[in-house]
């Protein structure tokens, strides 16, 4: 499992959701 990638993806989704 790639933890860094998952963390980055989750962070991106979070920012997108907040921005959206």
N, C-alpha and C positions, 0 to 999 in steps of 0.2 A: 504493500500500500504506500502511496506517495502522500505523506503528511503535508509537506510544504505546498504542493500543488493544491491539495484540498483546502488548506488554510487560505491560500491566495484566492481560490475560486469563491470560497464562502465570503471572504472580505469583499470581493468585487460585487457579488450579488447583494451584499448588505449595503454597500455604497449606492448601487443602482436603485435598490428599493428605497433607500432614504432620499436619494435625489429625485426618484420618480414619485 
